[in-house]
Amino acid sequence: MARNSRSAALVLLAVACLAFQAITQAFVAPSLNRRDALQAAGFSMATLGSQAVWADAQGEPTACLIRYGPQILKLKDAVDKGDLETILKKEPKFKLLNSYWRNDPALFEKYSTLSEKLLEAADEGKKDEVKKLYQEYTSDSVFEPLKQPIKRNKNTMTMFSYGAGKSYNDA
C-alpha cells in the first residue's frame, strides 16, 4: 500500500508541476530562442521592401502610359505644323507621362531630359529641333500599341472602365 501511495504522490506531483507550468506560461511571454529570433529577423528583412513592390504592381505606370501617351502622340500634327504654343500647353502631360519610367532611373532620366529639351526648344521657337526631339521621344517601343488603335466591340472593357462597370463606349 505504501508503494501505491508513493506512485500516487509522484503522479500527483507530476500533474501539479504540469498544471503550474501551464498556468505560468499563460501569463508570462515565453522568451525567443536564437533560432526563432533569426527566423524573425530574416523574415522582416525579406519583407522590408514588399510595400514598394506591391505598390508598383498595381498598374500605375501602365495607367499613366494609357492616359497620357495618346495625348502626347496627338501632338504630332502640332509638331509638323510648327504650332509650338500647343506643345507648350502640354508640358504637364509630358511630366506625367515621364513618370511611366520612374522605376528605371536611367530611362526616367533619359525621357525627362528629352521632354525638357523639347519644351525648351519649343519655348525658344526652334521648330526643327522640336521635330527631332519629338521623334526621338516617341520612338520608344512602348508607344507602338498606342499608335495603332484597336477597334473594340461595344462591350470591350478597358483598364479605366473595368472598375466602374462601363463598356468602352460608355467611358
N, C-alpha and C positions, 0 to 999 in steps of 0.2 A: 504494500500500500504506500510505503514511503517512496517507492520508485515511481508510482503513478503521480504522486503529489509533486515530485521533482519535475517530471515531464510536463505536468500541467503548469507548474510555475514557470518553466522555461518557455513553453508555448505562450503563456500569458505575458511574460516579459517581452518576447519577440513581437507579439501583437501590439503591446503598448509602445514599443520603440517605433514600429512602423506607423502607428497612429500619430505619435508625437512628430515624426519626421514629415508625415503628410500635412499635419496641421501647421507646422512651422514653415514649410515650403509654400503654403498658400498665402502667407503674409509677408514673406521675405523674397525679394527678387534673387533668383539664382545668379551666381557670377558666371561670366562667359569664360570658357576655356580658350586657349590660344587658337585652336583650330576654328572655333566659331567666330572669334574676333577677326581672323584673317579672311574668312569667307565673307563676312560682312563688309570689310574694307574693300575686298576685291569686287564685290557686287556694287558697292557705291561708286567705285572708280569706273566700272563698266557702264553704269547708267548715268554718269555725270553729264554727258553731252546729249542725252536722249531727248530732252525737251527741244533743243535746237534742231535736231534731226527730225523730230516729229513735226515741228512747225514747217520745215521745208518740204515735207512730204504732203502738205495739204493742197498743193497746186497753185500757190500764189504766183510763181514765175510763169507758169503756163497761162494763167488767167490774165496776167499782165501783158503777155505777148498777144493773146487773142483780143484783148480790149484795145491796146494802143498800137499794135502792129499795123492793122488796116488803116488807121488814121495817118500813120507816117507814110505808108505806101500810097495813099491818095494824094500825097504832096507831089507826086511825080509830074503831074500836069503843071503845077505851080513852078516846079523847078525847071521844067522845059520852057515855060513861058518867061521865066525870069521874074516871077512875082515874089519878090523877097519879103514883102510885108506879110503875106500869108504864111510863109515859112517861119518868120519871127514870132508870129502869134502861136505857133505850135511848140514853142520852147518847153512848156511844162510837159507836153506829151512825150517829147524826146527824153526828158529826165525820168519820167515814169517808165518808159519803155526800157531805159538803161538798167532799171532795177531787175529786169529779166536775168541779167548776167551777174547778179550780186553774189552768187555762191561761188563764182570763179573769178577771183580777184584780177587775174590777167585780162580776161575778156571784159570784165566790168570797166577796168581802166582804159582798155582799147576803145570801147564804144562810148564811154563818157568823153574821152578826148576827141574822138571823131565828131560827136554831136556838138561839143563846144567849138571846135574849129569850124564846123559847118555854120553854126549860128553866128560866129564872129565874122565869117566871110559874108554871110547874108547882111549883117549889120553894116559892113564896110562897102556893100554893093558889088562884090566880086562874083558875078553870075557864073562864070566858067568854073571857078573854084568850088562854088556851091554844087554845081552839077557833078563834078568829080568826087567830092566828099559824100554827096548823097548816094551816088552809085556805089561807092566803097561801103557805106553804112548799110545799104540794103542788099548787098551781095551775099550776105551770110545765108547759109542753107536753112536757117530757121524760118526765113521769110518765104521760102518756096511754097509751102502749103497755103500761105495766105495770098499769094499772087494769083493762084488759080482757084477761085471759089468753087465749092462743090454745090451742085443743085440738090437741094434737100426736099424730101417729101413733106407733106403737111404736118405729120406727127413726129418728125425727127426732133429729138431733144438735143439741145446744145448744152455746153457747160454752164451757161448763165441761166438758162431756163429750166434746167433739171430740178433744182431745189424748189423753184416756185411752182412746178407742175404745169408749166406752159409749154406749148409747142414752139417750134422755131418761128412760125409766122406770127404767133401772139406776142413774142418777146420784144 
